[in-house]
Each structure stands twice: as C-alpha cells, then as structure tokens.
Amino acid sequence: MTIIRRKAAAGPFVGEQSFFATTAKGVEEVLAREMTSLGLGGVTMDKGGVRFTGDLSACYRANLWLRTASRILITLTEFPCHSPQDLYDGVRALPWDRYLTPDTTLAVECVLRDSALTHSGFVALKTKDAIVDTLRDRFGRRPSVNPKDPDLLVNVHLVRNRCTISLDSSGTGLDRRGYRAEAGEAPLRETLAAALVLLTDWDGTVPLVDPLCGSGTILIEAVLKALNRAPGLVRERFGFQRWPAFDVPRWRRLLEEARQTERTTLAVPILGSDRLEDVLAVARGNSRRAGVEKFISFEARDLRDLVPPPAPGVILTNPPYGRRLGDEEQLKSFYRQIGDVFKQRCAGYTAWLFTGNLDLAKEVGLKASRRIALFNGPLDCRLLKYDLY
C-alpha cells in the first residue's frame, strides 16, 4: 500500500496546507466566489465543497469569514484503502503526537460510500484505535474519546476505496453562528440562508423584504453581509482554538482586522413580517443576539397586507413546502396568494422565492426568469427569480 505523506515539519501546520470546505449541494460555486474574494489560494470546486490552500492564517480566516461553508477540514493524508489493515496502517503513518496529547479528547466521524469497508462505525473505531495506539506508544498513555464535545475532531472520508484523513478545524458546524437560540418550525440553516442572499446579489443599496420571515434567518444573514460583519464574530469558539498548536496572537489580529472593516450603518430599510406575533418574538430575539436588531424592522402582518418600501428593491422569502400529507393541497391557494401580492403590490421589485415543492411554485402564476437548483438537506429545491415589472 502506498501512503501519500506530507513532508516532515518542525511542528503541525507549518507552511502551506490543503483544505476542504464543505457546503450544501448546489452552493459550491457561491462558496468558491467567497473564497476568491477573501484572497484564499488554490480554489477548486468539488462535489459537496471547495478546496483551497494556505497557511494557518488561511484556516482561521476561512472559519471566521466564509458565510456558506459548513466546515473547514485540514487534509492530512490520502491513501488507497481496501481492508481494515490498509485503514489502520494509513492512519498510524501520521504523526499524531503533533496534533494531540494524551490530555486531549478525541472523536472520529466517518463519511463512507462505495467501498470495500461497508460499516461507518467500524471505520471510525478502527481509525480511533490507530490514533490512540500511536499516542500510547509515544507517551505511555492514550487520549480519551469524547464523541459529543472533543478537543480534536478527526474526519474520515472513504469513497471508492480512497481514504482521506482530515482534521475538522471548525468544531461544531459553521452554520451554528450562535445567534439562533430559537428557530421556527422549519428553519433554514444559516449557511443556506447566506447562500440565498449571495445568489440574489443584494448588496445593501436597495430595500430588502421577507414577507414570510419566520425566525428571521434570511434577513439576519443579509444584514451581516451588508455590514461586512464576519459571521464567525458571533460564535463563542471554533475547534482549532482547543488545539495545542492554536496561535492566539495570530487569531486576535484577525479578529481585530474583522472588527475594523465592519460598517456601522445601512441606508435602506430591511423589513420582515409574519402573521404570528410569537414567531416574530423569536426573530427579534435572534436579531438581538446577532447584534443587528436596530437594522431590521419586524412587524406582524398578513401577506395580503404587505406594503413594501418604494421600488426598486428585493424580496427574498422561503414559504412552507407542504412536506406533510394534506399540506400541499392547502398551500396551493397560499402560493397563488404569493403570486397575486407580487403582481399587485411589488411592481419594480425583484422577487426571489425559495421552495422545495416545484408543483406549488407553479401556483405562483409568474414566469421565473431564473431557476437555481439547491438542496435544503436532502430536499431538492429551487431558488426562483421573478422580475416584477
């Protein structure tokens, strides 16, 4: 078996590293544009994510700034894997004492597909065994496993008998910004909401309206973008902050740079409405925790009573999809109502509707000028653009 190894270095993560940022299916191009604008190198799109290269600062910046990435993985090694022994030997070949100590807690997660090894739990266990055996040989004792809140999260990606071992630098997913203590019945992930905003090209120079705002995620992500506020500033911590090699001064410099580039004002109204006051209370709480409550006006209003600010402007909304039996028939009239409101009250606006039900979307009664395929978890969805003349 051939093991592809990185060149030996004096410590972990010295020099240029290879990274893989995971994202929702369909968002890869949006994420790649984010990386390019952030100045990251070696940007290459792949299925389910985007690769890039850089030093430790690039890893920190990606976690702090990328709005549509789910996790930032540091690639350690890649090797062919057809048997449990191949897996064990490939993992043991890595210098694990550079990345953790016997006092560091550990967890392993596995993505497994189309390979000779067919049980992800077994692959994770075998990987863990190889890591702790390495540490025991080096220090005489082994690290503890903490599957819920580890100091070091190891990612095993075994697809078509090709194994990639990575470290998850993010810890919890980057969609968990930290501001959403509460959510509505079917909330969008923060990263997907940010992708919707980026796809509309809304830049904060015209009004933005979400007439079905729910827990407010779309509007909060839009304001964070318009203010040029790094989404990672809201989070309490990242996985890399618990690593032995965490560079505190470097991280503090990046945080200070992010705060200095942030805008403090918006010149246009941002409006969110929902017919239920208790839902709006959740949205207001989320916006307060995100530090953007003064930029968003939430009001209890039925869709039929929508009064948007003077055009031009952008409407971006995520109506219910009707996934439960019986819901779809009831929602047909609601989607027709959405179309009527667009036509009668929103002339001069550009409207974007995100839905996981294309049959319901037909009820809007307007021809979409653009249709973007995206996934909300396993759901095949579309972001539909309507030019409201």
Residue pairs with C-beta under 8 A, 6 or more apart in sequence:
1 79
1 80
1 86
1 89
1 90
2 79
2 80
3 77
3 79
3 89
3 90
3 93
4 77
4 78
4 79
5 77
5 93
5 94
6 76
6 77
8 95
9 15
11 98
11 245
12 98
12 99
12 243
12 245
13 55
13 56
13 59
13 74
13 245
15 55
16 53
16 54
16 55
17 53
17 54
17 55
17 56
17 58
17 59
17 74
17 75
18 42
18 51
18 53
18 74
18 75
19 51
19 52
19 53
19 54
19 58
19 59
19 62
19 72
19 73
19 74
19 75
20 46
20 49
20 50
20 51
20 72
20 73
20 75
20 166
21 31
21 35
21 49
21 50
21 51
21 52
21 62
21 66
21 69
21 70
21 71
21 72
21 73
22 48
22 49
22 69
22 70
22 71
22 73
23 30
23 31
23 48
23 49
23 50
23 68
23 69
23 70
23 191
23 195
24 68
24 70
24 189
24 191
24 192
24 195
24 374
24 375
24 376
25 47
25 48
25 374
25 375
26 372
26 373
26 374
26 375
27 68
27 191
27 192
27 195
27 374
28 45
28 46
28 47
28 48
28 49
28 50
29 45
30 68
30 195
30 198
30 199
31 49
31 50
31 66
31 68
31 69
31 195
32 43
32 44
32 45
32 50
33 198
34 65
34 66
34 67
34 68
34 69
34 198
35 43
35 50
35 52
35 62
35 66
36 43
38 61
38 62
38 65
38 66
40 52
40 53
40 54
40 58
40 61
40 62
41 52
41 53
41 54
41 58
42 51
42 52
42 53
42 54
43 50
43 51
43 52
44 50
44 51
44 52
45 51
49 69
49 70
50 69
52 58
52 62
56 245
56 247
56 250
57 250
57 254
59 72
59 74
59 169
59 240
60 240
60 247
60 250
60 251
60 254
61 254
62 69
62 72
63 72
63 169
63 170
63 174
63 232
63 238
63 240
64 230
64 231
64 232
64 233
64 254
64 255
64 258
65 230
65 231
65 232
65 258
66 72
66 174
66 231
67 191
67 194
67 195
67 198
67 221
67 224
67 225
67 231
68 191
68 192
68 194
68 195
68 198
69 174
69 191
70 170
70 173
70 174
70 175
70 191
71 155
71 168
71 169
71 170
71 173
71 174
72 168
72 169
72 170
72 174
73 155
73 166
73 167
73 168
73 169
74 166
74 167
74 169
75 164
75 165
75 166
76 94
76 165
76 166
76 167
77 90
77 93
77 94
77 164
77 165
78 162
78 163
78 164
78 165
79 86
79 90
79 93
79 162
79 163
80 86
80 161
80 162
80 163
81 87
81 90
81 115
81 116
81 117
81 158
81 161
81 162
81 163
82 116
82 161
83 116
83 117
84 117
84 122
84 126
86 163
87 117
87 123
87 126
87 127
87 130
87 158
87 163
88 126
88 129
88 130
89 130
90 163
90 165
91 126
91 127
91 130
91 131
91 165
92 130
92 133
92 134
94 134
94 165
96 131
96 134
96 135
96 138
97 134
97 135
97 138
97 139
98 245
99 152
99 167
99 243
99 244
99 245
100 106
100 131
100 135
100 143
100 151
100 152
100 243
100 244
101 135
101 139
101 143
101 244
102 135
102 139
102 141
102 142
102 143
103 143
104 143
104 151
104 152
104 242
104 244
105 143
105 144
105 145
105 146
105 149
105 150
105 151
105 152
106 128
106 131
106 132
106 143
106 144
106 145
106 146
106 150
106 151
106 152
106 154
107 145
107 146
107 147
107 148
107 150
107 152
107 153
107 154
108 124
108 125
108 127
108 128
108 131
108 153
108 154
108 155
108 156
109 124
109 153
109 154
109 155
109 156
109 168
110 120
110 121
110 123
110 124
110 127
110 155
110 156
110 157
110 158
111 120
111 155
111 156
111 157
111 158
111 159
112 118
112 119
112 120
112 123
112 156
112 158
112 159
113 158
113 159
113 160
114 159
114 160
114 161
115 158
115 159
115 160
115 161
116 161
117 123
117 158
123 156
123 158
124 156
127 154
127 156
127 165
128 145
128 154
131 143
131 154
132 142
132 143
132 145
133 142
135 141
135 142
135 143
136 142
151 242
151 243
152 167
152 239
152 242
152 243
153 167
153 168
153 171
153 239
154 165
154 166
154 167
154 168
155 165
155 166
155 167
155 168
156 163
156 164
156 165
157 163
157 164
157 165
157 166
158 164
168 239
169 238
169 239
169 240
170 238
170 239
170 240
171 237
171 238
171 239
171 240
171 242
172 239
173 191
174 191
174 231
174 232
175 189
175 190
175 191
175 192
176 190
176 235
177 190
177 231
177 232
177 234
177 235
177 290
178 234
178 235
178 236
178 289
179 220
179 234
179 286
179 287
179 289
179 290
179 291
180 187
180 190
180 215
180 217
180 286
180 289
181 285
181 286
181 289
182 215
182 282
182 285
182 286
183 215
183 217
183 282
184 214
184 215
184 279
184 282
185 214
186 214
186 320
186 321
187 214
187 215
187 217
188 196
188 217
188 218
188 318
188 354
188 376
189 376
190 217
190 220
190 221
190 231
192 374
192 376
193 217
193 218
193 220
193 221
194 221
194 224
194 225
194 231
195 374
196 218
196 316
196 318
196 352
196 354
196 383
197 218
197 221
197 222
197 225
197 316
198 225
199 352
199 372
199 383
200 314
200 316
200 350
200 352
200 385
202 208
202 222
202 226
202 314
202 316
203 226
204 222
204 225
204 226
204 227
204 266
204 267
204 268
205 267
205 268
206 268
206 312
206 313
206 314
207 268
207 269
207 270
207 271
207 308
207 309
207 310
207 313
207 314
208 219
208 222
208 268
208 269
208 270
208 271
208 313
208 314
208 315
208 316
209 270
209 271
209 272
209 273
209 306
209 308
209 309
209 313
209 314
209 315
209 316
209 349
210 216
210 218
210 219
210 271
210 272
210 273
210 315
210 316
210 317
210 318
211 273
211 301
211 303
211 306
211 315
211 317
211 341
212 273
212 274
212 303
212 317
212 318
212 319
213 219
213 272
213 273
213 274
213 280
213 283
213 298
213 317
214 274
214 279
214 283
214 318
215 279
215 282
215 283
215 286
216 272
216 282
216 283
216 284
216 286
216 287
216 296
216 298
217 286
218 316
218 317
218 318
219 270
219 272
219 283
219 287
219 296
220 286
220 287
220 290
220 292
220 296
221 231
222 270
222 316
223 229
223 266
223 270
223 287
223 290
223 292
223 295
223 296
224 231
224 290
224 292
226 263
226 266
227 262
227 263
227 264
227 266
227 292
227 295
228 261
228 262
228 263
229 258
229 262
229 263
229 291
229 292
230 258
230 262
232 238
232 258
233 255
233 258
233 259
234 289
234 290
234 291
240 246
241 251
266 295
268 309
268 313
269 297
269 309
270 295
270 296
270 297
271 296
271 297
271 299
271 308
271 309
272 280
272 283
272 296
272 297
272 298
272 299
273 280
273 298
273 299
273 300
273 301
273 303
273 306
274 280
274 283
274 298
274 300
274 301
275 300
275 301
275 302
275 303
276 300
277 300
280 298
280 299
280 300
283 298
284 293
284 298
287 293
287 296
287 298
303 334
303 337
303 338
303 341
304 337
304 341
306 341
306 345
306 346
307 345
308 315
308 345
308 346
308 349
310 348
311 346
311 347
311 348
311 349
312 348
312 349
312 350
313 348
313 349
313 350
314 349
314 350
314 351
314 352
315 342
315 346
315 349
315 350
315 351
315 352
316 351
316 352
316 354
317 338
317 351
317 352
317 353
317 354
318 353
318 354
318 355
319 331
319 334
319 335
319 338
319 353
319 355
319 360
320 327
320 331
320 334
321 331
321 355
321 356
321 357
321 360
321 379
322 328
322 330
322 331
322 357
322 360
323 356
323 357
323 379
328 357
328 359
328 360
331 357
331 360
332 360
332 363
333 363
335 360
335 361
335 363
335 364
336 363
336 364
336 365
338 353
338 364
339 363
339 364
339 365
339 366
340 365
342 349
342 351
342 364
342 366
342 386
342 388
343 365
343 366
343 388
346 388
347 388
347 389
348 388
348 389
349 388
350 385
350 386
350 387
350 388
351 385
351 386
351 388
352 383
352 384
352 385
352 386
353 361
353 364
353 383
353 384
353 386
354 374
354 381
354 382
354 383
354 384
355 361
355 381
355 382
355 384
356 376
356 379
356 380
356 381
358 382
361 368
361 382
361 384
364 384
364 386
366 386
367 386
368 384
368 385
368 386
369 385
369 386
369 387
370 384
370 385
371 382
371 383
371 384
371 385
372 382
372 383
372 384
372 385
373 380
373 381
373 382
374 381
374 382
374 383
375 381
